Structures are given as structure tokens and as C-alpha cells.
Amino acid sequence: MPVTIEHMPWIGEDAVEAVWDAEVTERVKDVEEGRVTLISGAELQRGTDALFAELGINRLA
């Protein structure tokens, strides 16, 4: 069973939102400053297909 905020009433929803906002801000900053590169879904799929083929793993469609 996943743990949700309802399981931790001592943690306020505002605190969770603040942490989430800080995380998103950091990820956006990573992209803006060139530390990470966004790729398309199609590019990700091609790379995953190639890796699975290299490893000899049959993917289910």
C-alpha cells in the first residue's frame, strides 16, 4: 500500500507542496542551465528498444 499524506497527519499539506515546488524548481533550473537535456518520447523509445535488443530481451508491445 502506498504511503500518502493521509498516513502522516503531522505533515501539513502546505509543507508537502513547498517541498514539491522546490523539487520542480530545481529540475527546471537543471534544464535551463544545460545540466540535463530533454528528449522526445520517440527518442526515448528508440533508445530503450536498442538497449533491449542489445541485451537480447524481447519486449512486449
The first five atom37 places (N, CA, C, CB, O) and aatype in JSON, in Angstrom:
{
  "aatype": [12, 14, 19, 16, 9, 6, 8, 12, 14, 17, 9, 7, 6, 3, 0, 19, 6, 0, 19, 17, 3, 0, 6, 19, 16, 6, 1, 19, 11, 3, 19, 6, 6, 7, 1, 19, 16, 10, 9, 15, 7, 0, 6, 10, 5, 1, 7, 16, 3, 0, 10, 13, 0, 6, 10, 7, 9, 2, 1, 10, 0],
  "atom_mask": [
    [1, 1, 1, 1, 1],
    [1, 1, 1, 1, 1],
    [1, 1, 1, 1, 1],
    [1, 1, 1, 1, 1],
    [1, 1, 1, 1, 1],
    [1, 1, 1, 1, 1],
    [1, 1, 1, 1, 1],
    [1, 1, 1, 1, 1],
    [1, 1, 1, 1, 1],
    [1, 1, 1, 1, 1],
    [1, 1, 1, 1, 1],
    [1, 1, 1, 0, 1],
    [1, 1, 1, 1, 1],
    [1, 1, 1, 1, 1],
    [1, 1, 1, 1, 1],
    [1, 1, 1, 1, 1],
    [1, 1, 1, 1, 1],
    [1, 1, 1, 1, 1],
    [1, 1, 1, 1, 1],
    [1, 1, 1, 1, 1],
    [1, 1, 1, 1, 1],
    [1, 1, 1, 1, 1],
    [1, 1, 1, 1, 1],
    [1, 1, 1, 1, 1],
    [1, 1, 1, 1, 1],
    [1, 1, 1, 1, 1],
    [1, 1, 1, 1, 1],
    [1, 1, 1, 1, 1],
    [1, 1, 1, 1, 1],
    [1, 1, 1, 1, 1],
    [1, 1, 1, 1, 1],
    [1, 1, 1, 1, 1],
    [1, 1, 1, 1, 1],
    [1, 1, 1, 0, 1],
    [1, 1, 1, 1, 1],
    [1, 1, 1, 1, 1],
    [1, 1, 1, 1, 1],
    [1, 1, 1, 1, 1],
    [1, 1, 1, 1, 1],
    [1, 1, 1, 1, 1],
    [1, 1, 1, 0, 1],
    [1, 1, 1, 1, 1],
    [1, 1, 1, 1, 1],
    [1, 1, 1, 1, 1],
    [1, 1, 1, 1, 1],
    [1, 1, 1, 1, 1],
    [1, 1, 1, 0, 1],
    [1, 1, 1, 1, 1],
    [1, 1, 1, 1, 1],
    [1, 1, 1, 1, 1],
    [1, 1, 1, 1, 1],
    [1, 1, 1, 1, 1],
    [1, 1, 1, 1, 1],
    [1, 1, 1, 1, 1],
    [1, 1, 1, 1, 1],
    [1, 1, 1, 0, 1],
    [1, 1, 1, 1, 1],
    [1, 1, 1, 1, 1],
    [1, 1, 1, 1, 1],
    [1, 1, 1, 1, 1],
    [1, 1, 1, 1, 1]
  ],
  "atom_positions": [
    [[0.85, -1.18, 0.0], [0.0, 0.0, 0.0], [0.89, 1.24, 0.0], [-0.96, 0.0, 1.22], [1.78, 1.36, 0.84]],
    [[0.67, 2.15, -0.93], [1.49, 3.37, -0.97], [1.21, 4.26, 0.24], [1.23, 4.14, -2.26], [0.09, 4.31, 0.75]],
    [[2.23, 4.96, 0.67], [2.08, 5.9, 1.76], [1.66, 7.24, 1.18], [3.41, 6.04, 2.59], [2.28, 7.74, 0.25]],
    [[0.61, 7.79, 1.73], [0.11, 9.09, 1.27], [0.1, 10.06, 2.44], [-1.31, 8.96, 0.65], [0.34, 9.68, 3.58]],
    [[-0.18, 11.28, 2.13], [-0.21, 12.32, 3.16], [-1.24, 12.0, 4.25], [-0.53, 13.68, 2.52], [-1.08, 12.42, 5.4]],
    [[-2.28, 11.26, 3.89], [-3.29, 10.9, 4.88], [-2.7, 10.0, 5.97], [-4.47, 10.2, 4.21], [-3.21, 9.96, 7.09]],
    [[-1.62, 9.27, 5.64], [-0.97, 8.39, 6.61], [-0.04, 9.16, 7.55], [-0.2, 7.31, 5.9], [0.46, 8.6, 8.53]],
    [[0.19, 10.42, 7.24], [1.11, 11.23, 8.04], [0.46, 12.57, 8.38], [2.44, 11.45, 7.29], [0.89, 13.6, 7.86]],
    [[-0.54, 12.56, 9.22], [-1.26, 13.81, 9.5], [-0.41, 14.89, 10.15], [-2.43, 13.51, 10.39], [-0.79, 16.06, 10.13]],
    [[0.73, 14.53, 10.7], [1.6, 15.52, 11.33], [2.35, 16.36, 10.28], [2.6, 14.83, 12.26], [2.92, 17.4, 10.61]],
    [[2.34, 15.91, 9.03], [2.96, 16.68, 7.95], [1.86, 17.47, 7.25], [3.71, 15.74, 6.93], [0.93, 16.89, 6.68]],
    [[1.96, 18.75, 7.3], [0.94, 19.59, 6.7], [1.0, 19.58, 5.19], [0.0, 0.0, 0.0], [2.07, 19.42, 4.59]],
    [[-0.15, 19.74, 4.58], [-0.23, 19.76, 3.11], [0.61, 20.9, 2.54], [-1.69, 19.89, 2.64], [1.21, 20.75, 1.47]],
    [[0.66, 22.02, 3.23], [1.46, 23.15, 2.76], [2.95, 22.79, 2.72], [1.24, 24.37, 3.66], [3.67, 23.21, 1.81]],
    [[3.4, 22.02, 3.7], [4.81, 21.6, 3.73], [5.11, 20.68, 2.55], [5.14, 20.89, 5.06], [6.17, 20.8, 1.93]],
    [[4.2, 19.79, 2.25], [4.39, 18.88, 1.12], [4.44, 19.67, -0.17], [3.27, 17.82, 1.07], [5.3, 19.43, -1.02]],
    [[3.53, 20.62, -0.33], [3.51, 21.45, -1.53], [4.8, 22.25, -1.67], [2.31, 22.4, -1.49], [5.32, 22.39, -2.77]],
    [[5.32, 22.76, -0.56], [6.56, 23.55, -0.59], [7.74, 22.69, -1.05], [6.85, 24.15, 0.8], [8.55, 23.13, -1.86]],
    [[7.82, 21.47, -0.54], [8.9, 20.56, -0.95], [8.76, 20.21, -2.43], [8.89, 19.26, -0.08], [9.74, 20.2, -3.17]],
    [[7.54, 19.92, -2.84], [7.3, 19.58, -4.25], [7.67, 20.77, -5.15], [5.81, 19.19, -4.46], [8.34, 20.57, -6.17]],
    [[7.26, 21.97, -4.79], [7.57, 23.16, -5.58], [9.09, 23.36, -5.68], [6.91, 24.41, -4.96], [9.59, 23.71, -6.75]],
    [[9.8, 23.15, -4.58], [11.26, 23.29, -4.59], [11.9, 22.27, -5.52], [11.83, 23.14, -3.16], [12.84, 22.58, -6.24]],
    [[11.39, 21.05, -5.51], [11.92, 20.0, -6.38], [11.7, 20.35, -7.85], [11.25, 18.65, -6.06], [12.61, 20.22, -8.66]],
    [[10.5, 20.8, -8.18], [10.19, 21.19, -9.56], [11.08, 22.36, -9.98], [8.69, 21.56, -9.72], [11.6, 22.37, -11.1]],
    [[11.26, 23.32, -9.12], [12.1, 24.48, -9.42], [13.53, 24.05, -9.73], [12.09, 25.46, -8.25], [14.14, 24.55, -10.67]],
    [[14.06, 23.11, -8.94], [15.41, 22.6, -9.18], [15.51, 21.87, -10.52], [15.83, 21.65, -8.05], [16.5, 22.04, -11.23]],
    [[14.51, 21.08, -10.86], [14.52, 20.35, -12.14], [14.46, 21.32, -13.31], [13.34, 19.35, -12.21], [15.15, 21.11, -14.31]],
    [[13.66, 22.36, -13.21], [13.58, 23.37, -14.27], [14.92, 24.07, -14.4], [12.45, 24.4, -13.97], [15.39, 24.32, -15.51]],
    [[15.53, 24.39, -13.29], [16.85, 25.04, -13.28], [17.89, 24.15, -13.96], [17.28, 25.38, -11.84], [18.74, 24.65, -14.7]],
    [[17.84, 22.85, -13.71], [18.77, 21.91, -14.36], [18.64, 21.99, -15.88], [18.5, 20.47, -13.89], [19.65, 22.0, -16.58]],
    [[17.42, 22.06, -16.38], [17.19, 22.14, -17.82], [17.67, 23.49, -18.35], [15.69, 21.94, -18.15], [18.38, 23.55, -19.35]],
    [[17.29, 24.56, -17.67], [17.65, 25.91, -18.12], [19.16, 26.12, -18.16], [17.01, 26.94, -17.22], [19.67, 26.83, -19.04]],
    [[19.87, 25.52, -17.21], [21.32, 25.7, -17.13], [22.09, 24.64, -17.92], [21.76, 25.69, -15.68], [23.32, 24.6, -17.87]],
    [[21.37, 23.78, -18.64], [22.02, 22.81, -19.52], [22.63, 21.61, -18.83], [0.0, 0.0, 0.0], [23.42, 20.9, -19.45]],
    [[22.29, 21.36, -17.58], [22.84, 20.18, -16.89], [22.14, 18.89, -17.31], [22.71, 20.35, -15.38], [22.69, 17.8, -17.16]],
    [[20.93, 19.02, -17.84], [20.21, 17.87, -18.38], [19.6, 18.28, -19.72], [19.1, 17.37, -17.38], [19.41, 19.47, -19.99]],
    [[19.31, 17.29, -20.54], [18.71, 17.55, -21.83], [17.41, 16.79, -21.92], [19.66, 17.15, -22.99], [17.35, 15.6, -21.61]],
    [[16.37, 17.47, -22.33], [15.09, 16.81, -22.52], [15.1, 16.12, -23.87], [13.91, 17.82, -22.42], [15.62, 16.66, -24.85]],
    [[14.51, 14.92, -23.94], [14.4, 14.2, -25.2], [12.93, 13.87, -25.44], [15.26, 12.92, -25.2], [12.12, 13.84, -24.51]],
    [[12.62, 13.62, -26.69], [11.24, 13.3, -27.03], [10.91, 11.87, -26.59], [10.99, 13.46, -28.55], [11.8, 11.06, -26.33]],
    [[9.63, 11.6, -26.51], [9.2, 10.24, -26.19], [9.65, 9.24, -27.23], [0.0, 0.0, 0.0], [10.02, 8.11, -26.91]],
    [[9.63, 9.67, -28.5], [10.07, 8.79, -29.59], [11.55, 8.45, -29.46], [9.8, 9.44, -30.96], [11.96, 7.31, -29.69]],
    [[12.36, 9.44, -29.09], [13.79, 9.21, -28.91], [14.04, 8.26, -27.73], [14.53, 10.55, -28.68], [14.89, 7.37, -27.8]],
    [[13.3, 8.45, -26.67], [13.41, 7.55, -25.52], [13.04, 6.12, -25.93], [12.5, 8.03, -24.37], [13.72, 5.17, -25.55]],
    [[11.97, 5.99, -26.69], [11.52, 4.66, -27.14], [12.58, 3.99, -28.01], [10.19, 4.78, -27.93], [12.86, 2.8, -27.84]],
    [[13.18, 4.74, -28.94], [14.24, 4.18, -29.78], [15.42, 3.7, -28.95], [14.71, 5.21, -30.81], [15.96, 2.62, -29.18]],
    [[15.82, 4.5, -27.99], [16.95, 4.13, -27.14], [16.64, 2.9, -26.3], [0.0, 0.0, 0.0], [17.49, 2.03, -26.12]],
    [[15.43, 2.85, -25.78], [15.02, 1.69, -24.98], [14.96, 0.44, -25.85], [13.64, 1.95, -24.32], [15.42, -0.63, -25.44]],
    [[14.4, 0.56, -27.04], [14.34, -0.57, -27.97], [15.75, -1.08, -28.29], [13.61, -0.17, -29.27], [15.99, -2.29, -28.3]],
    [[16.67, -0.16, -28.55], [18.04, -0.54, -28.89], [18.72, -1.24, -27.71], [18.85, 0.69, -29.31], [19.41, -2.24, -27.9]],
    [[18.52, -0.74, -26.51], [19.11, -1.35, -25.32], [18.57, -2.75, -25.1], [18.85, -0.49, -24.09], [19.33, -3.68, -24.84]],
    [[17.26, -2.92, -25.21], [16.67, -4.24, -25.03], [17.18, -5.21, -26.09], [15.14, -4.15, -25.08], [17.48, -6.36, -25.78]],
    [[17.28, -4.74, -27.33], [17.79, -5.6, -28.4], [19.24, -6.01, -28.11], [17.7, -4.88, -29.76], [19.61, -7.17, -28.3]],
    [[20.04, -5.07, -27.66], [21.43, -5.34, -27.33], [21.55, -6.38, -26.22], [22.14, -4.04, -26.9], [22.45, -7.22, -26.23]],
    [[20.63, -6.33, -25.28], [20.63, -7.27, -24.16], [19.91, -8.58, -24.47], [20.0, -6.63, -22.95], [19.89, -9.5, -23.65]],
    [[19.32, -8.65, -25.66], [18.62, -9.87, -26.07], [17.28, -10.06, -25.36], [0.0, 0.0, 0.0], [16.82, -11.19, -25.2]],
    [[16.67, -8.97, -24.96], [15.4, -9.04, -24.24], [14.27, -8.76, -25.23], [15.36, -8.03, -23.04], [14.28, -7.74, -25.92]],
    [[13.3, -9.65, -25.29], [12.13, -9.44, -26.13], [11.14, -8.57, -25.38], [11.47, -10.8, -26.54], [10.72, -8.89, -24.27]],
    [[10.79, -7.45, -25.99], [9.83, -6.54, -25.37], [8.43, -6.9, -25.76], [10.12, -5.1, -25.75], [8.17, -7.29, -26.9]],
    [[7.53, -6.76, -24.84], [6.1, -6.95, -25.13], [5.54, -5.63, -25.61], [5.31, -7.47, -23.87], [5.82, -4.57, -25.03]],
    [[4.76, -5.69, -26.67], [4.2, -4.45, -27.22], [2.96, -4.04, -26.48], [3.89, -4.6, -28.68], [2.36, -3.02, -26.81]]
  ]
}
